[in-house]
Amino acid sequence: INKAGWKLKYLSEESTRLICAKLCNEIQTYKKILRLSINLNEKQVQQSVDELMNSCPTEALATTCNVPMPNITEKLIQSRGYMS
């Protein structure tokens, strides 16, 4: 929801679907972080997944995306000195 003065603007269903599809890899990473978190209990993880299902149901259920996860290994090595 974007606030423009006192009027609220919502994304259309089609725009939401397009944004969710473009964010598919990020959503998969988010789900992985939720599953691996040690500071969230099962109920909190499930609540986050339920909220994701309301926003991006296709990506919430998916385990892979149409576009492969980008390989950022070289970028990390160059910018942070991480070893592969």
Distance bins in CASP14 RR format, pairs under 12 A and 6 or more apart:
PFRMAT RR
TARGET T0000
AUTHOR 0000-0000-0000
RMODE 2
METHOD distances of the structure
MODEL  1
1 7 0 0 0 0 0 1 0 0 0 0 0
1 8 1 0 1 0 0 0 0 0 0 0 0
1 9 1 0 0 1 0 0 0 0 0 0 0
1 10 1 0 0 1 0 0 0 0 0 0 0
1 11 0 0 0 0 1 0 0 0 0 0 0
1 16 0 0 0 0 0 1 0 0 0 0 0
1 55 0 0 0 0 0 1 0 0 0 0 0
2 8 1 0 0 1 0 0 0 0 0 0 0
2 9 1 0 1 0 0 0 0 0 0 0 0
2 10 0 0 0 0 1 0 0 0 0 0 0
2 11 0 0 0 0 1 0 0 0 0 0 0
2 15 0 0 0 0 0 1 0 0 0 0 0
3 9 1 0 0 1 0 0 0 0 0 0 0
3 10 0 0 0 0 0 1 0 0 0 0 0
4 10 0 0 0 0 0 1 0 0 0 0 0
9 15 0 0 0 0 0 1 0 0 0 0 0
10 16 0 0 0 0 1 0 0 0 0 0 0
11 17 0 0 0 0 1 0 0 0 0 0 0
11 18 0 0 0 0 1 0 0 0 0 0 0
11 19 1 0 0 1 0 0 0 0 0 0 0
11 20 0 0 0 0 0 1 0 0 0 0 0
11 55 0 0 0 0 1 0 0 0 0 0 0
11 56 0 0 0 0 0 1 0 0 0 0 0
12 18 0 0 0 0 1 0 0 0 0 0 0
12 19 0 0 0 0 0 1 0 0 0 0 0
13 19 0 0 0 0 0 1 0 0 0 0 0
13 20 0 0 0 0 0 1 0 0 0 0 0
13 55 0 0 0 0 0 1 0 0 0 0 0
13 56 0 0 0 0 0 1 0 0 0 0 0
13 57 0 0 0 0 0 1 0 0 0 0 0
14 20 0 0 0 0 0 1 0 0 0 0 0
14 21 0 0 0 0 0 1 0 0 0 0 0
15 21 0 0 0 0 0 1 0 0 0 0 0
15 22 0 0 0 0 0 1 0 0 0 0 0
16 22 0 0 0 0 0 1 0 0 0 0 0
16 23 0 0 0 0 0 1 0 0 0 0 0
16 54 0 0 0 0 0 1 0 0 0 0 0
16 55 1 0 0 1 0 0 0 0 0 0 0
16 56 1 0 0 1 0 0 0 0 0 0 0
16 57 0 0 0 0 0 1 0 0 0 0 0
16 58 0 0 0 0 0 1 0 0 0 0 0
16 59 0 0 0 0 0 1 0 0 0 0 0
17 23 0 0 0 0 0 1 0 0 0 0 0
17 24 0 0 0 0 0 1 0 0 0 0 0
17 55 0 0 0 0 0 1 0 0 0 0 0
17 56 0 0 0 0 1 0 0 0 0 0 0
17 57 0 0 0 0 1 0 0 0 0 0 0
17 58 1 0 0 1 0 0 0 0 0 0 0
17 59 0 0 0 0 1 0 0 0 0 0 0
18 24 0 0 0 0 0 1 0 0 0 0 0
18 56 0 0 0 0 0 1 0 0 0 0 0
18 58 0 0 0 0 0 1 0 0 0 0 0
18 59 0 0 0 0 0 1 0 0 0 0 0
19 26 0 0 0 0 0 1 0 0 0 0 0
19 27 0 0 0 0 0 1 0 0 0 0 0
19 55 0 0 0 0 1 0 0 0 0 0 0
19 56 0 0 0 0 1 0 0 0 0 0 0
19 58 0 0 0 0 0 1 0 0 0 0 0
19 59 0 0 0 0 0 1 0 0 0 0 0
20 26 0 0 0 0 1 0 0 0 0 0 0
20 27 1 0 0 1 0 0 0 0 0 0 0
20 28 0 0 0 0 0 1 0 0 0 0 0
20 30 0 0 0 0 0 1 0 0 0 0 0
20 52 0 0 0 0 1 0 0 0 0 0 0
20 53 0 0 0 0 0 1 0 0 0 0 0
20 54 0 0 0 0 0 1 0 0 0 0 0
20 55 1 0 0 1 0 0 0 0 0 0 0
20 56 1 1 0 0 0 0 0 0 0 0 0
20 57 0 0 0 0 1 0 0 0 0 0 0
20 58 1 0 0 1 0 0 0 0 0 0 0
20 59 1 0 1 0 0 0 0 0 0 0 0
20 60 0 0 0 0 1 0 0 0 0 0 0
20 61 0 0 0 0 0 1 0 0 0 0 0
20 62 0 0 0 0 1 0 0 0 0 0 0
20 65 0 0 0 0 0 1 0 0 0 0 0
20 66 0 0 0 0 0 1 0 0 0 0 0
21 27 0 0 0 0 1 0 0 0 0 0 0
21 56 0 0 0 0 1 0 0 0 0 0 0
21 57 0 0 0 0 0 1 0 0 0 0 0
21 58 1 0 0 1 0 0 0 0 0 0 0
21 59 1 0 0 1 0 0 0 0 0 0 0
21 62 0 0 0 0 1 0 0 0 0 0 0
21 65 0 0 0 0 1 0 0 0 0 0 0
21 66 1 0 0 1 0 0 0 0 0 0 0
21 67 0 0 0 0 1 0 0 0 0 0 0
22 56 0 0 0 0 0 1 0 0 0 0 0
22 59 0 0 0 0 1 0 0 0 0 0 0
22 65 0 0 0 0 1 0 0 0 0 0 0
22 66 0 0 0 0 0 1 0 0 0 0 0
22 67 0 0 0 0 1 0 0 0 0 0 0
23 29 0 0 0 0 1 0 0 0 0 0 0
23 30 0 0 0 0 1 0 0 0 0 0 0
23 31 0 0 0 0 0 1 0 0 0 0 0
23 52 0 0 0 0 0 1 0 0 0 0 0
23 55 0 0 0 0 1 0 0 0 0 0 0
23 56 1 0 0 1 0 0 0 0 0 0 0
23 58 0 0 0 0 0 1 0 0 0 0 0
23 59 1 0 0 1 0 0 0 0 0 0 0
23 60 0 0 0 0 0 1 0 0 0 0 0
23 62 0 0 0 0 0 1 0 0 0 0 0
23 65 0 0 0 0 1 0 0 0 0 0 0
23 67 0 0 0 0 0 1 0 0 0 0 0
24 30 0 0 0 0 0 1 0 0 0 0 0
24 31 0 0 0 0 0 1 0 0 0 0 0
24 52 0 0 0 0 0 1 0 0 0 0 0
24 56 0 0 0 0 1 0 0 0 0 0 0
24 58 0 0 0 0 1 0 0 0 0 0 0
24 59 1 0 1 0 0 0 0 0 0 0 0
24 60 0 0 0 0 0 1 0 0 0 0 0
24 61 0 0 0 0 0 1 0 0 0 0 0
24 62 1 0 0 1 0 0 0 0 0 0 0
24 63 0 0 0 0 0 1 0 0 0 0 0
24 64 0 0 0 0 1 0 0 0 0 0 0
24 65 1 1 0 0 0 0 0 0 0 0 0
24 66 1 0 0 1 0 0 0 0 0 0 0
24 67 1 0 0 1 0 0 0 0 0 0 0
24 68 0 0 0 0 0 1 0 0 0 0 0
24 69 0 0 0 0 1 0 0 0 0 0 0
25 31 0 0 0 0 0 1 0 0 0 0 0
25 32 0 0 0 0 0 1 0 0 0 0 0
25 59 0 0 0 0 1 0 0 0 0 0 0
25 62 0 0 0 0 0 1 0 0 0 0 0
25 63 0 0 0 0 0 1 0 0 0 0 0
25 64 0 0 0 0 1 0 0 0 0 0 0
25 65 1 0 1 0 0 0 0 0 0 0 0
25 66 0 0 0 0 1 0 0 0 0 0 0
25 67 1 0 0 1 0 0 0 0 0 0 0
25 68 0 0 0 0 1 0 0 0 0 0 0
25 69 1 0 1 0 0 0 0 0 0 0 0
25 70 1 0 0 1 0 0 0 0 0 0 0
25 71 0 0 0 0 0 1 0 0 0 0 0
25 72 0 0 0 0 0 1 0 0 0 0 0
26 32 0 0 0 0 0 1 0 0 0 0 0
26 33 0 0 0 0 0 1 0 0 0 0 0
26 52 0 0 0 0 0 1 0 0 0 0 0
26 56 0 0 0 0 0 1 0 0 0 0 0
26 59 0 0 0 0 1 0 0 0 0 0 0
26 65 0 0 0 0 1 0 0 0 0 0 0
26 67 0 0 0 0 0 1 0 0 0 0 0
26 69 0 0 0 0 1 0 0 0 0 0 0
26 70 0 0 0 0 0 1 0 0 0 0 0
27 33 0 0 0 0 0 1 0 0 0 0 0
27 34 0 0 0 0 0 1 0 0 0 0 0
27 48 0 0 0 0 0 1 0 0 0 0 0
27 49 0 0 0 0 0 1 0 0 0 0 0
27 51 0 0 0 0 0 1 0 0 0 0 0
27 52 1 0 0 1 0 0 0 0 0 0 0
27 53 0 0 0 0 0 1 0 0 0 0 0
27 55 0 0 0 0 1 0 0 0 0 0 0
27 56 1 0 1 0 0 0 0 0 0 0 0
27 57 0 0 0 0 0 1 0 0 0 0 0
27 58 0 0 0 0 1 0 0 0 0 0 0
27 59 1 0 1 0 0 0 0 0 0 0 0
27 60 1 0 0 1 0 0 0 0 0 0 0
27 61 0 0 0 0 0 1 0 0 0 0 0
27 62 1 0 0 1 0 0 0 0 0 0 0
27 63 0 0 0 0 0 1 0 0 0 0 0
27 64 0 0 0 0 0 1 0 0 0 0 0
27 65 0 0 0 0 1 0 0 0 0 0 0
27 69 0 0 0 0 0 1 0 0 0 0 0
28 34 0 0 0 0 0 1 0 0 0 0 0
28 35 0 0 0 0 0 1 0 0 0 0 0
28 52 0 0 0 0 0 1 0 0 0 0 0
28 56 0 0 0 0 0 1 0 0 0 0 0
28 58 0 0 0 0 0 1 0 0 0 0 0
28 59 1 0 0 1 0 0 0 0 0 0 0
28 60 0 0 0 0 1 0 0 0 0 0 0
28 61 0 0 0 0 0 1 0 0 0 0 0
28 62 1 0 0 1 0 0 0 0 0 0 0
28 63 1 0 0 1 0 0 0 0 0 0 0
28 64 1 0 0 1 0 0 0 0 0 0 0
28 65 1 0 0 1 0 0 0 0 0 0 0
28 66 0 0 0 0 0 1 0 0 0 0 0
28 67 0 0 0 0 0 1 0 0 0 0 0
28 68 0 0 0 0 0 1 0 0 0 0 0
28 69 1 0 0 1 0 0 0 0 0 0 0
29 35 0 0 0 0 0 1 0 0 0 0 0
29 36 0 0 0 0 0 1 0 0 0 0 0
29 59 0 0 0 0 0 1 0 0 0 0 0
29 65 0 0 0 0 0 1 0 0 0 0 0
29 69 1 0 0 1 0 0 0 0 0 0 0
29 70 0 0 0 0 0 1 0 0 0 0 0
29 72 0 0 0 0 0 1 0 0 0 0 0
30 36 0 0 0 0 0 1 0 0 0 0 0
30 37 0 0 0 0 0 1 0 0 0 0 0
30 45 0 0 0 0 0 1 0 0 0 0 0
30 48 0 0 0 0 1 0 0 0 0 0 0
30 49 0 0 0 0 1 0 0 0 0 0 0
30 51 0 0 0 0 0 1 0 0 0 0 0
30 52 1 0 0 1 0 0 0 0 0 0 0
30 55 0 0 0 0 0 1 0 0 0 0 0
30 56 0 0 0 0 1 0 0 0 0 0 0
30 59 0 0 0 0 1 0 0 0 0 0 0
30 60 0 0 0 0 1 0 0 0 0 0 0
31 37 0 0 0 0 0 1 0 0 0 0 0
31 45 0 0 0 0 1 0 0 0 0 0 0
31 46 0 0 0 0 0 1 0 0 0 0 0
31 48 0 0 0 0 1 0 0 0 0 0 0
31 49 1 0 0 1 0 0 0 0 0 0 0
31 51 0 0 0 0 0 1 0 0 0 0 0
31 52 1 0 0 1 0 0 0 0 0 0 0
31 53 0 0 0 0 0 1 0 0 0 0 0
31 56 0 0 0 0 0 1 0 0 0 0 0
31 59 0 0 0 0 1 0 0 0 0 0 0
31 60 1 0 0 1 0 0 0 0 0 0 0
31 61 0 0 0 0 0 1 0 0 0 0 0
31 62 0 0 0 0 1 0 0 0 0 0 0
31 63 0 0 0 0 1 0 0 0 0 0 0
31 64 0 0 0 0 0 1 0 0 0 0 0
31 65 0 0 0 0 0 1 0 0 0 0 0
32 45 0 0 0 0 0 1 0 0 0 0 0
32 49 0 0 0 0 0 1 0 0 0 0 0
32 63 0 0 0 0 0 1 0 0 0 0 0
32 69 0 0 0 0 0 1 0 0 0 0 0
33 39 0 0 0 0 0 1 0 0 0 0 0
33 40 0 0 0 0 1 0 0 0 0 0 0
33 45 0 0 0 0 1 0 0 0 0 0 0
33 48 0 0 0 0 1 0 0 0 0 0 0
33 49 0 0 0 0 0 1 0 0 0 0 0
33 52 0 0 0 0 0 1 0 0 0 0 0
34 40 1 0 0 1 0 0 0 0 0 0 0
34 41 0 0 0 0 0 1 0 0 0 0 0
34 42 0 0 0 0 0 1 0 0 0 0 0
34 44 0 0 0 0 1 0 0 0 0 0 0
34 45 1 0 1 0 0 0 0 0 0 0 0
34 46 0 0 0 0 1 0 0 0 0 0 0
34 47 0 0 0 0 1 0 0 0 0 0 0
34 48 1 0 1 0 0 0 0 0 0 0 0
34 49 1 0 0 1 0 0 0 0 0 0 0
34 50 0 0 0 0 0 1 0 0 0 0 0
34 51 0 0 0 0 0 1 0 0 0 0 0
34 52 0 0 0 0 1 0 0 0 0 0 0
34 60 0 0 0 0 0 1 0 0 0 0 0
35 42 0 0 0 0 0 1 0 0 0 0 0
35 44 0 0 0 0 0 1 0 0 0 0 0
35 45 1 0 0 1 0 0 0 0 0 0 0
35 46 0 0 0 0 0 1 0 0 0 0 0
35 48 0 0 0 0 0 1 0 0 0 0 0
35 49 0 0 0 0 1 0 0 0 0 0 0
35 63 0 0 0 0 0 1 0 0 0 0 0
36 45 0 0 0 0 1 0 0 0 0 0 0
37 44 0 0 0 0 1 0 0 0 0 0 0
37 45 1 0 0 1 0 0 0 0 0 0 0
37 48 0 0 0 0 1 0 0 0 0 0 0
37 49 0 0 0 0 0 1 0 0 0 0 0
38 44 0 0 0 0 0 1 0 0 0 0 0
38 45 0 0 0 0 0 1 0 0 0 0 0
39 45 0 0 0 0 0 1 0 0 0 0 0
40 46 0 0 0 0 1 0 0 0 0 0 0
40 47 0 0 0 0 1 0 0 0 0 0 0
40 48 1 0 0 1 0 0 0 0 0 0 0
40 49 0 0 0 0 0 1 0 0 0 0 0
41 47 0 0 0 0 1 0 0 0 0 0 0
41 48 0 0 0 0 0 1 0 0 0 0 0
42 48 0 0 0 0 0 1 0 0 0 0 0
42 49 0 0 0 0 0 1 0 0 0 0 0
43 49 0 0 0 0 0 1 0 0 0 0 0
43 50 0 0 0 0 0 1 0 0 0 0 0
44 50 0 0 0 0 0 1 0 0 0 0 0
44 51 0 0 0 0 0 1 0 0 0 0 0
45 51 0 0 0 0 0 1 0 0 0 0 0
45 52 0 0 0 0 0 1 0 0 0 0 0
46 52 0 0 0 0 0 1 0 0 0 0 0
46 53 0 0 0 0 0 1 0 0 0 0 0
46 60 0 0 0 0 0 1 0 0 0 0 0
47 53 0 0 0 0 0 1 0 0 0 0 0
47 54 0 0 0 0 0 1 0 0 0 0 0
48 54 0 0 0 0 0 1 0 0 0 0 0
48 55 0 0 0 0 0 1 0 0 0 0 0
48 60 0 0 0 0 1 0 0 0 0 0 0
49 55 0 0 0 0 0 1 0 0 0 0 0
49 56 0 0 0 0 0 1 0 0 0 0 0
49 57 0 0 0 0 0 1 0 0 0 0 0
49 59 0 0 0 0 0 1 0 0 0 0 0
49 60 1 0 0 1 0 0 0 0 0 0 0
49 61 0 0 0 0 1 0 0 0 0 0 0
50 56 0 0 0 0 0 1 0 0 0 0 0
50 57 0 0 0 0 0 1 0 0 0 0 0
50 60 0 0 0 0 1 0 0 0 0 0 0
51 57 0 0 0 0 0 1 0 0 0 0 0
51 60 0 0 0 0 1 0 0 0 0 0 0
52 58 0 0 0 0 0 1 0 0 0 0 0
52 59 1 0 0 1 0 0 0 0 0 0 0
52 60 1 0 1 0 0 0 0 0 0 0 0
52 61 0 0 0 0 1 0 0 0 0 0 0
52 62 0 0 0 0 0 1 0 0 0 0 0
53 59 0 0 0 0 1 0 0 0 0 0 0
53 60 1 0 1 0 0 0 0 0 0 0 0
53 61 1 0 0 1 0 0 0 0 0 0 0
53 62 0 0 0 0 0 1 0 0 0 0 0
54 60 0 0 0 0 1 0 0 0 0 0 0
56 62 0 0 0 0 1 0 0 0 0 0 0
56 65 0 0 0 0 0 1 0 0 0 0 0
58 64 0 0 0 0 0 1 0 0 0 0 0
58 65 0 0 0 0 0 1 0 0 0 0 0
58 66 0 0 0 0 0 1 0 0 0 0 0
59 65 1 0 0 1 0 0 0 0 0 0 0
59 66 0 0 0 0 0 1 0 0 0 0 0
59 67 0 0 0 0 0 1 0 0 0 0 0
70 76 0 0 0 0 0 1 0 0 0 0 0
71 77 0 0 0 0 0 1 0 0 0 0 0
71 84 0 0 0 0 0 1 0 0 0 0 0
72 78 0 0 0 0 0 1 0 0 0 0 0
72 79 0 0 0 0 1 0 0 0 0 0 0
72 80 0 0 0 0 0 1 0 0 0 0 0
72 82 0 0 0 0 1 0 0 0 0 0 0
72 84 0 0 0 0 0 1 0 0 0 0 0
73 79 0 0 0 0 0 1 0 0 0 0 0
73 80 0 0 0 0 0 1 0 0 0 0 0
73 81 0 0 0 0 0 1 0 0 0 0 0
73 82 1 0 0 1 0 0 0 0 0 0 0
73 83 0 0 0 0 1 0 0 0 0 0 0
73 84 1 0 1 0 0 0 0 0 0 0 0
74 80 0 0 0 0 0 1 0 0 0 0 0
74 81 0 0 0 0 0 1 0 0 0 0 0
74 82 0 0 0 0 1 0 0 0 0 0 0
74 83 0 0 0 0 0 1 0 0 0 0 0
74 84 0 0 0 0 1 0 0 0 0 0 0
75 81 0 0 0 0 0 1 0 0 0 0 0
75 82 0 0 0 0 1 0 0 0 0 0 0
75 84 0 0 0 0 0 1 0 0 0 0 0
76 82 1 0 1 0 0 0 0 0 0 0 0
76 83 0 0 0 0 1 0 0 0 0 0 0
76 84 0 0 0 0 1 0 0 0 0 0 0
77 83 1 0 0 1 0 0 0 0 0 0 0
77 84 1 0 0 1 0 0 0 0 0 0 0
78 84 0 0 0 0 0 1 0 0 0 0 0
END
